[in-house]
């Protein structure tokens, strides 16, 4: 009888050879898959030789998929990931999806084929193809920025941040508030953050809010602000990102409108450039370095077989610039 090989075990268990190799070398394999491999190996008396085990050791490479390389947030996350992984003896392999879901899926598949030890996925949006890919992955994946109920995720507190900003802007009682958002394919920013803002404004009695939707660019911020002002008056504009607010500043200045006397402007991101605007932009800064650090730390724990929480939420800080009109103080009655 011919000797059973690792490839044979993989075929009989219905998994890849790399998954079988990872199983025998103590790497991450889902429990259901581990049981399949164990049963097949025991049934055929398979024992990997020492040389094969030595060759199949971990690559010490972690794949990182990000939606963009020119985003301040992505830059912070990547920097934090790389610093932490280097301190732990790992290298990073970064793939940019350019806000294209299909390219993002191809990037994930490419990293899996390279047999990296794990993947950190800063996702544009979790769609059905993601779920199928991640559920059948032979390597562990931690999702950043988007909540993923079928796995492990590290996310910003987008709803509470949105609510806090909605209440902050709404406190002065603007009569014509507006929200400049992004497409809903980005669930965290396009759906959850927007809902927080609208609920925060609603808590101040403001329900008639005009909502415009565009992309993440400076040009989109200009286009939406121009369209907003052409369609009617606005005295408060909350932007989904600082970059959109930069576009809003330019259009408001070109119309001769003063910030915040004529129009309040607020945003999310906490970019360094926001403090250089005049007046300084009121913005919410998420702890993007913590997202990267927690994601990388969590992934290495999974690789080492340590327990991890399904979801971790990172906080935020509201930076008060001078771009939002504040409520008038009531004079004491004499």
C-alpha positions as CSV (number, residue, x, y, z in Angstrom):
1,X,0.0,0.0,0.0
2,X,1.4,3.4,-1.0
3,X,2.3,5.8,1.7
4,X,-0.3,8.5,2.3
5,X,1.0,12.0,1.7
6,X,0.0,15.4,3.0
7,X,-1.7,16.1,-0.4
8,X,-3.7,13.0,0.0
9,X,-4.9,14.0,3.5
10,X,-5.9,17.4,2.1
11,X,-7.9,15.8,-0.7
12,X,-9.7,13.4,1.5
13,X,-10.5,16.1,4.1
14,X,-11.7,18.5,1.4
15,X,-9.2,21.3,2.3
16,X,-6.0,22.7,0.9
17,X,-2.6,21.3,1.5
18,X,-1.5,24.5,3.2
19,X,-4.4,24.0,5.7
20,X,-3.2,20.5,6.5
21,X,0.4,21.8,6.9
22,X,-0.8,24.6,9.2
23,X,-2.8,22.0,11.3
24,X,0.3,19.8,11.8
25,X,2.5,22.8,12.7
26,X,0.2,24.2,15.3
27,X,-1.0,27.1,13.2
28,X,-4.5,28.5,13.1
29,X,-7.2,26.2,11.7
30,X,-10.9,26.4,12.5
31,X,-12.1,23.8,14.9
32,X,-14.5,22.1,12.4
33,X,-11.7,21.8,9.9
34,X,-9.2,20.6,12.5
35,X,-11.6,17.7,13.3
36,X,-11.9,16.7,9.7
37,X,-8.1,16.6,9.2
38,X,-7.7,14.7,12.5
39,X,-10.2,12.0,11.6
40,X,-8.6,11.5,8.1
41,X,-5.1,11.4,9.4
42,X,-5.9,8.9,12.2
43,X,-7.9,6.7,9.8
44,X,-4.8,6.4,7.6
45,X,-2.1,6.4,10.3
46,X,-0.5,9.5,8.8
47,X,2.4,11.2,10.6
48,X,4.3,14.1,9.0
49,X,8.0,13.8,8.9
50,X,10.2,16.2,10.8
51,X,11.7,17.7,7.6
52,X,8.2,18.5,6.2
53,X,7.3,20.2,9.5
54,X,10.4,22.3,9.4
55,X,9.8,23.5,5.9
56,X,6.2,24.4,6.7
57,X,6.9,26.8,9.6
58,X,5.1,30.1,9.8
59,X,6.0,32.7,7.2
60,X,6.1,35.5,9.8
61,X,4.3,37.7,7.2
62,X,0.9,39.4,7.9
63,X,-1.2,40.6,5.0
64,X,-2.9,44.0,5.3
65,X,-5.7,45.1,3.0
66,X,-6.6,48.8,3.1
67,X,-9.2,50.8,1.1
68,X,-6.8,53.6,0.2
69,X,-3.2,54.7,0.6
70,X,-3.8,58.4,0.5
71,X,-6.1,58.6,3.4
72,X,-4.9,60.0,6.7
73,X,-6.9,57.4,8.6
74,X,-5.4,54.5,6.6
75,X,-1.9,55.9,7.1
76,X,-2.4,56.0,10.9
77,X,-3.8,52.4,10.9
78,X,-1.0,51.1,8.7
79,X,1.7,52.8,10.7
80,X,0.4,51.4,14.0
81,X,0.1,47.9,12.5
82,X,3.6,47.9,11.0
83,X,5.2,49.2,14.2
84,X,3.5,46.6,16.4
85,X,4.1,43.6,14.1
86,X,7.8,44.6,13.6
87,X,8.2,44.6,17.4
88,X,6.8,41.0,17.4
89,X,9.1,39.8,14.6
90,X,6.6,39.9,11.8
91,X,6.6,41.7,8.4
92,X,3.7,43.3,6.7
93,X,2.5,42.9,3.1
94,X,0.2,45.8,2.2
95,X,-2.4,45.7,-0.6
96,X,-4.5,48.7,-1.6
97,X,-8.1,48.3,-2.8
98,X,-8.6,51.9,-4.0
99,X,-12.2,51.8,-2.7
100,X,-13.1,49.0,-5.1
101,X,-14.8,46.0,-3.5
102,X,-13.9,43.6,-6.3
103,X,-10.3,44.6,-6.1
104,X,-10.5,44.2,-2.3
105,X,-11.7,40.6,-2.7
106,X,-8.9,39.8,-5.2
107,X,-6.4,41.3,-2.7
108,X,-7.7,39.0,0.0
109,X,-7.5,36.0,-2.3
110,X,-4.0,36.9,-3.4
111,X,-2.7,37.1,0.2
112,X,-4.3,33.8,1.1
113,X,-2.6,32.2,-1.9
114,X,0.8,33.6,-0.6
115,X,0.2,31.6,2.6
116,X,0.6,34.6,5.0
117,X,0.1,33.8,8.6
118,X,-2.9,36.1,8.9
119,X,-4.7,39.0,7.3
120,X,-5.8,42.4,8.7
121,X,-8.7,43.6,6.5
122,X,-9.6,47.3,6.6
123,X,-12.8,46.7,4.6
124,X,-14.8,49.0,2.4
125,X,-17.9,46.9,3.0
126,X,-18.7,43.4,4.1
127,X,-20.7,41.8,1.3
128,X,-21.7,38.2,0.7
129,X,-18.5,37.4,-1.3
130,X,-16.5,38.5,1.8
131,X,-18.5,36.2,4.1
132,X,-18.0,33.2,1.8
133,X,-14.3,34.0,1.4
134,X,-13.6,34.6,5.1
135,X,-15.6,31.6,6.4
136,X,-13.5,29.3,4.2
137,X,-10.2,30.9,4.9
138,X,-7.3,28.7,6.0
139,X,-5.7,31.8,7.6
140,X,-7.2,33.9,10.4
141,X,-8.6,37.3,9.4
142,X,-9.4,40.3,11.6
143,X,-11.7,42.9,10.1
144,X,-11.0,46.6,10.8
145,X,-13.4,49.5,10.6
146,X,-16.5,47.4,9.6
147,X,-18.4,45.2,12.1
148,X,-18.3,41.6,10.9
149,X,-20.7,39.4,12.9
150,X,-19.3,36.2,11.4
151,X,-15.8,36.8,12.7
152,X,-13.5,39.1,14.6
153,X,-13.6,42.9,14.2
154,X,-12.1,46.1,15.6
155,X,-14.3,49.2,14.9
156,X,-14.6,52.9,15.6
157,X,-17.6,54.0,17.7
158,X,-19.2,55.6,14.6
159,X,-22.7,55.9,16.0
160,X,-21.8,57.5,19.3
161,X,-19.4,59.8,17.6
162,X,-22.0,60.9,15.1
163,X,-24.6,61.4,17.9
164,X,-22.1,63.5,19.9
165,X,-21.4,65.7,16.9
166,X,-25.1,66.0,16.0
167,X,-25.9,67.2,19.5
168,X,-22.9,69.6,19.6
169,X,-23.9,71.3,16.3
170,X,-27.6,71.1,17.1
171,X,-27.2,72.8,20.5
172,X,-27.2,76.3,18.8
173,X,-30.5,75.6,17.1
174,X,-29.6,76.0,13.4
175,X,-32.7,76.4,11.2
176,X,-31.2,74.8,8.0
177,X,-28.9,71.9,9.0
178,X,-27.3,69.6,6.4
179,X,-25.2,66.5,6.3
180,X,-22.6,65.7,3.6
181,X,-22.1,62.0,3.6
182,X,-20.6,59.1,1.6
183,X,-22.2,56.2,-0.2
184,X,-23.8,53.5,1.9
185,X,-21.6,50.7,0.6
186,X,-19.3,51.9,3.4
187,X,-21.6,50.8,6.2
188,X,-19.5,52.3,9.0
189,X,-19.3,55.9,7.6
190,X,-22.2,55.8,5.1
191,X,-24.8,54.3,7.3
192,X,-23.9,54.1,11.0
193,X,-22.1,57.5,11.3
194,X,-24.9,59.2,9.4
195,X,-27.5,57.7,11.6
196,X,-25.7,58.9,14.7
197,X,-25.5,62.5,13.4
198,X,-29.2,62.6,12.4
199,X,-30.2,61.1,15.8
200,X,-28.0,63.7,17.6
201,X,-29.6,66.5,15.7
202,X,-33.1,65.0,16.3
203,X,-32.4,65.0,20.1
204,X,-32.1,68.8,19.7
205,X,-35.4,69.0,17.9
206,X,-33.9,69.2,14.4
207,X,-35.5,66.6,12.1
208,X,-35.6,68.5,8.8
209,X,-32.0,67.8,7.8
210,X,-30.9,67.9,4.1
211,X,-28.7,64.9,3.3
212,X,-26.3,64.9,0.3
213,X,-24.2,61.9,-0.7
214,X,-20.9,61.8,-2.6
215,X,-17.4,60.2,-2.4
216,X,-14.5,60.9,0.0
217,X,-12.8,63.5,-2.1
218,X,-12.1,67.2,-1.6
219,X,-13.8,67.7,-4.9
220,X,-16.9,65.9,-3.7
221,X,-17.0,68.2,-0.7
222,X,-17.0,71.2,-3.0
223,X,-19.6,69.8,-5.4
224,X,-22.0,68.8,-2.6
225,X,-21.7,72.2,-0.8
226,X,-22.2,74.1,-4.1
227,X,-25.3,72.0,-4.8
228,X,-26.6,72.5,-1.2
229,X,-26.4,76.3,-1.4
230,X,-28.0,76.4,-4.9
231,X,-30.9,74.4,-3.6
232,X,-31.6,76.5,-0.6
233,X,-30.1,78.2,2.6
234,X,-27.9,76.3,5.0
235,X,-26.6,77.5,8.3
236,X,-24.9,74.3,9.6
237,X,-23.0,71.6,7.6
238,X,-21.8,68.4,9.2
239,X,-19.4,66.5,6.9
240,X,-18.7,62.8,7.1
241,X,-14.9,63.4,6.8
242,X,-12.5,66.3,7.2
243,X,-11.6,66.2,3.5
244,X,-15.2,66.9,2.6
245,X,-15.2,69.8,5.1
246,X,-12.1,71.2,3.3
247,X,-14.2,71.4,0.1
248,X,-17.0,73.0,2.0
249,X,-14.7,75.7,3.4
250,X,-13.6,76.7,-0.1
251,X,-17.1,77.0,-1.5
252,X,-18.4,78.9,1.5
253,X,-15.5,81.4,1.1
254,X,-16.1,81.8,-2.6
255,X,-19.7,82.7,-1.7
256,X,-18.6,85.3,0.8
257,X,-20.1,83.3,3.7
258,X,-18.5,83.5,7.1
259,X,-17.7,80.4,9.3
260,X,-19.3,80.1,11.8
261,X,-21.3,83.3,11.8
262,X,-23.2,82.4,8.6
263,X,-22.6,78.7,8.5
264,X,-21.3,76.3,11.1
265,X,-19.0,73.5,9.7
266,X,-18.0,70.3,11.5
267,X,-16.5,66.9,10.5
268,X,-14.9,63.6,11.4
269,X,-11.2,62.7,11.1
270,X,-9.1,65.0,13.2
271,X,-6.6,65.5,10.4
272,X,-3.6,67.7,11.3
273,X,-4.4,70.1,8.5
274,X,-7.8,70.8,10.1
275,X,-6.1,72.8,12.8
276,X,-4.6,75.1,10.1
277,X,-7.9,76.2,8.7
278,X,-9.3,79.6,9.7
279,X,-11.3,79.2,11.8
280,X,-9.9,75.8,13.1
281,X,-12.3,73.0,12.2
282,X,-14.4,71.4,14.8
283,X,-13.9,67.7,14.3
284,X,-14.0,64.3,15.9
285,X,-10.8,62.3,16.0
286,X,-10.9,58.5,16.3
287,X,-8.0,56.7,17.8
288,X,-6.9,55.1,14.5
289,X,-3.5,54.1,16.0
290,X,-5.5,52.0,18.6
291,X,-7.5,50.4,15.8
292,X,-4.2,49.2,14.1
293,X,-2.6,48.2,17.3
294,X,-5.6,46.3,18.6
295,X,-6.2,44.6,15.2
296,X,-2.6,43.4,15.0
297,X,-2.5,42.3,18.6
298,X,-5.7,40.4,18.2
299,X,-4.6,38.7,15.1
300,X,-1.3,37.4,16.7
301,X,-3.4,36.1,19.7
302,X,-5.5,34.1,17.3
303,X,-2.4,32.7,15.5
304,X,-1.1,31.7,19.0
305,X,-4.4,30.0,19.9
306,X,-5.3,32.6,22.6
307,X,-9.0,33.7,23.2
308,X,-10.1,37.0,21.8
309,X,-13.3,39.0,21.9
310,X,-15.5,39.0,18.8
311,X,-15.7,42.8,18.7
312,X,-13.6,45.6,20.1
313,X,-14.8,49.3,19.9
314,X,-12.3,52.1,19.9
315,X,-13.3,55.5,21.3
316,X,-13.1,59.1,20.0
317,X,-12.4,62.7,21.0
318,X,-14.3,65.9,20.0
319,X,-11.9,68.6,19.1
320,X,-13.5,72.0,19.5
321,X,-12.3,74.4,16.8
322,X,-14.0,77.7,16.1
323,X,-16.1,76.5,13.1
324,X,-19.4,75.8,15.0
325,X,-21.6,78.5,16.3
326,X,-22.3,78.0,20.1
327,X,-25.5,78.6,21.9
328,X,-25.9,82.2,23.3
329,X,-25.5,82.3,27.0
330,X,-28.7,83.4,28.8
331,X,-28.2,86.6,30.7
332,X,-29.1,86.4,34.3
333,X,-32.4,88.0,35.3
334,X,-31.7,91.0,37.6
